């Protein structure tokens, strides 16, 4: 069974005040769970021990660098997204408010810092051979097809490094997003609003279309997640924004990132029904997690998920019960991954659409990061802390702090 510490025990172990402990929680350095008492928080002992270990290693440059790569200190400057006090902002504006009031295209223009008029053009036409390829992929999940299809359907010229006109670059960027939408939906790219394209192909009403619009906006960016950092690394080499999207898509397919939605689908299939609480306890007892619950940057719950689920969960008893048992047993609340699976099931979209919505929305952020990275002439090239065999002709004290 997991071992927990109370707030006072955790503060004493970390040798900090309670106020500092709560600051750690608000900054996402430590996750707080609801304790047995309504007003009492508790902390996984392993998380507290890991944080103290990180603090103690903080004076060693190599250890600081290593810890930085896992929800640690910031590694580069960005003006795109802020996550602070468990809230999400796109270039200084509340992302939830943008999702309530803006189209996906308007959100993209805000993140890319371009004029929305750049989107007032026809979408690029597809090569006829690509439509044949699309037919061969029909019926397969988005996790499998988006990466190869987008790679075949797109080209570098629209967003190559030599493309310096801001207007042309914005036009090329929205073309890439529309091409990705076509790959997801099995259609030729078109200039309709992205959420409406999804609604038309998936046959859903205006309420469902609006839910998709909000989900796409809320998925647009989330600071330096693995896929966005990958996209930045790719673009920092001088590659096109299209190459950055391909890199981001590849990272997103991992089960610890965007493909958490596939694991979430499997969770629903396994536990929804009779004795749901017992089934979840059995998962936890055998060492399995509950995918789609908990986020280190939102100790009180992922605000993106809460916003989407507020419109769906009250109408879905299974969703409500799964949220209840997940929180009751672990203290964690749903993340955006869970909310996307709930959206897929609520609207009865094709299997894999949760990942597809995530990828389509996040492509906007990958482009924003690529555009920002281009303003920096340096390649992203961190150093590794070597831990292998030291050759005889190398200083035997290599890597030892002096």
Buried (B, 14 or more C-beta within 10 A) or exposed (E): EEEBBBBEBBBEBBEBEEEEBBEBBBBBBBBBBBBEEEEEBBBBBEBBBBBBEBBEBEEEEBBBBBBBEEEBEEEBEBEBBBBEEBEBBBBEBEBBEBBEEBBBBBBBBBBBBBEBEBBEEEBBEBEEEBBEBBEEBEEEBBBEBBBBBBBBBBBBEBBBEEBEEBEEBBBBBBBBBBBBBBBBBBBBBBBBBBBBBBBBBBEBEEEBBBBBBBBBBBBBBBBBBBBBBBBBBBBBEEBBBBBBBBBBBBBBBEEEBBBBBBBBBEBBEBBBEEEBBEBBBEBBEEEEBBBBBBBEBBBBBBBBBBBBBEBBBEEBEBBBBBBEBBBEBBBBBBBBBBBBBBBBBBBEBBBBBBBBBBBBBBBBBBBBBBBBBBEEEEEBEEEEEEEEEEEEEEEEEEEEEE
